[in-house]
Amino acid sequence: MEMNLERVRTNVEQATTEDLLDRATIYRHEMEPDALDLIDRELARRNVTQHVVEEHLADRGDVLSRADGTIVVCSFCHRPAIESAIGWHRLFGKVPLFPRLISRCELHLEE
């Protein structure tokens, strides 16, 4: 599948700095080189220094990864997960239907 660089560029320009920092650090090995180049340029345009990038990576702490090295993503957002546990898949957010693995980032640990 061919990557549409214009679409990626638009996505990168609209992304939050935190999201770009996640992509440039935690998800880096899963990204296409051309997309990483766009992300790195956008971070530089936003005056994000290498020190800020390193701090962001250190602040993320231990994120979960699979055996193949890919990062586990939070079940509730796109941030990297730090915890996984069995929970319930709920109908309309209320009626428990069946157990499933739920992964959570630091923002969703309480849910």
C-alpha positions as CSV (number, residue, x, y, z in Angstrom):
1,M,0.0,0.0,0.0
2,E,1.4,3.4,-1.0
3,M,1.6,6.1,1.6
4,N,-0.1,9.4,0.7
5,L,2.4,12.0,1.9
6,E,0.0,14.9,1.5
7,R,-2.5,13.2,3.8
8,V,0.2,12.4,6.3
9,R,1.5,16.0,6.2
10,T,-2.0,17.3,6.9
11,N,-2.4,14.8,9.8
12,V,1.0,15.8,11.2
13,E,0.2,19.5,11.0
14,Q,-3.1,19.0,12.8
15,A,-1.8,16.7,15.5
16,T,-1.1,17.8,19.1
17,T,2.5,18.1,20.1
18,E,2.1,15.3,22.6
19,D,0.8,13.0,19.9
20,L,3.8,13.9,17.7
21,L,6.2,13.3,20.5
22,D,4.6,9.8,21.0
23,R,5.0,9.1,17.3
24,A,8.6,10.4,17.3
25,T,9.7,8.3,20.3
26,I,7.5,5.4,21.4
27,Y,6.0,4.5,18.0
28,R,9.1,5.5,16.1
29,H,10.2,1.9,15.0
30,E,6.6,1.3,13.7
31,M,6.6,4.5,11.5
32,E,7.5,4.9,7.8
33,P,10.8,6.9,7.3
34,D,9.0,9.6,5.2
35,A,6.4,10.0,7.9
36,L,9.1,10.3,10.6
37,D,10.8,13.0,8.6
38,L,7.6,15.0,8.4
39,I,7.0,14.5,12.2
40,D,10.6,15.5,13.0
41,R,10.3,18.6,10.8
42,E,7.0,19.6,12.4
43,L,8.4,19.2,15.9
44,A,11.3,21.4,14.9
45,R,8.9,24.0,13.4
46,R,7.1,24.0,16.8
47,N,10.5,24.7,18.5
48,V,10.5,21.3,20.3
49,T,14.1,20.6,21.4
50,Q,15.8,17.3,21.7
51,H,15.8,17.8,25.4
52,V,12.0,18.0,25.4
53,V,11.8,14.8,23.3
54,E,14.1,12.9,25.7
55,E,12.0,14.2,28.7
56,H,8.8,13.0,27.0
57,L,10.2,9.6,26.5
58,A,11.4,9.3,30.1
59,D,8.0,10.6,31.4
60,R,6.1,7.9,29.5
61,G,7.9,5.3,31.6
62,D,7.3,1.6,30.9
63,V,4.9,1.1,28.1
64,L,3.6,-2.3,27.1
65,S,4.8,-4.1,24.0
66,R,4.0,-7.3,22.2
67,A,6.4,-10.1,21.5
68,D,7.0,-8.7,18.0
69,G,8.0,-5.3,19.5
70,T,4.9,-3.3,18.6
71,I,3.5,-1.0,21.2
72,V,0.1,-1.8,22.9
73,V,-2.3,1.1,22.4
74,C,-4.8,2.2,25.1
75,S,-8.3,0.7,24.5
76,F,-9.8,4.2,25.0
77,C,-7.5,6.5,23.1
78,H,-4.3,6.4,20.9
79,R,-1.8,6.7,23.7
80,P,0.6,3.9,24.6
81,A,-0.7,1.5,27.2
82,I,1.0,0.9,30.6
83,E,-1.4,-1.7,31.9
84,S,-3.5,-4.5,30.6
85,A,-6.2,-6.5,32.4
86,I,-9.3,-8.6,31.7
87,G,-12.4,-6.4,31.8
88,W,-15.9,-6.5,30.3
89,H,-17.0,-5.5,26.9
90,R,-20.1,-3.5,27.7
91,L,-23.1,-2.8,25.5
92,F,-23.8,0.9,25.4
93,G,-21.1,1.2,28.1
94,K,-23.4,-0.4,30.7
95,V,-24.4,-4.0,30.1
96,P,-21.5,-6.5,30.4
97,L,-21.4,-8.9,27.5
98,F,-18.2,-10.8,27.5
99,P,-14.7,-10.6,29.0
100,R,-11.9,-9.0,27.0
101,L,-8.4,-7.7,27.4
102,I,-8.4,-4.0,28.1
103,S,-5.3,-1.9,27.9
104,R,-5.0,1.5,29.6
105,C,-2.7,4.5,29.4
106,E,-2.0,6.6,32.5
107,L,-5.0,8.8,31.7
108,H,-7.4,5.9,31.7
109,L,-6.2,3.8,34.6
110,E,-9.2,4.6,36.7
111,E,-11.8,3.5,34.1
